């Protein structure tokens, strides 16, 4: 490809992009879903938190299923003012007490609602939220209500699998992580 042809092609790409940007009529936060059977849902969310911090924005993270061990990304992001709330439990029947599990999830959900009502937070991550729905720990209606009442410019990222149709319809962007090869299986 000649240099002139390359330059023309890139100019057309730029014009198309600028047309799309000009057509955007609203400035608002969005709902992003990271799903799939592959690894990387939480990593993608933490990368977005890092990007937000780099732009001088504030973020909060709720992790509904997380081990107690110290995750490097959590340590780093907390050093930069990101608030984390997490539930230390897994889906392998650790507590075997449904009432206790629901109470813990409900308490952490209250932190999520507080974050989603905070106009200072530009980004809120709700990690592994879908498991709270599929296990009946949290009400889908309450989650949709919380998402709908957040500040207009706040973006929310939800990670997990097996999304209810209602959340899929509410989302603006959905990315699916697919496992091709994983070193630890």
Beta strands, then each sheet from edge to edge (+ up, - down):
strand 1: 31-35
strand 2: 58-63
strand 3: 83-86
strand 4: 121-127
strand 5: 155-159
strand 6: 173-176
sheet 1: 3+ 2+ 4+ 5+ 1+ 6+
end
